Amino acid sequence: MFDCGFTKDNYWFRYRAAAIIVEDNCVLLAGNENADYLYSVGGAVHMCESAEDAVRREVFEETGVHYDIDHLAVIHENFFNENNDRQECIQCHEICFYYMMKPRGSKKLNSNSYTQGVKESMHWISIDDLDKLRAFPGFLRDYLSRVHSGIEHIVSDERI
């Protein structure tokens, strides 16, 4: 399947679906040995795939567990820079649908996930400790610390 995204010159666009998974006041984040930060569980939406189907697929691929969607929580427009393989600065624009997943009452996972050939690890992080870590999306601690109604639209600009 093809991902919904494209690269043109030094610009990159990606359409992504991600999960907010909370158990016992902890949120599930992913990491890998090539990244010095943690990130949300999720990934690119494939062509002709709904964002809901994409988040279910990505959550299962990364955790080995089937989670049910509770509701669409956040539409996040994210602008950031990233270096490519040739160390050139790529300007990135990502639109991500964040879905709150229904808690299962267990932190037990069956993860065996890889991203770009690198083994991923899953981390349950206390919501209170999120601001002590380099973790993305940056809005997550604030979002999880307050009451919500409806879908939020959040725009982040992390370009240097």
Sequence and secondary structure as in RCSB ss.txt:
>XXXX:A:sequence
MFDCGFTKDNYWFRYRAAAIIVEDNCVLLAGNENADYLYSVGGAVHMCESAEDAVRREVFEETGVHYDIDHLAVI
HENFFNENNDRQECIQCHEICFYYMMKPRGSKKLNSNSYTQGVKESMHWISIDDLDKLRAFPGFLRDYLSRVHSG
IEHIVSDERI
>XXXX:A:secstr
  BSEEEETTEEEEEEEEEE EETTEEEEEEETT SSEEEEEEE BTT  HHHHHHHHHHHHHSS   EEEEEEE
EEEEEEEE TT  EEEEEEEEEEEEE   S        EETTEEEEEEEEEGGGGGGS EESTTHHHHHTS   S
 EEEEEE   
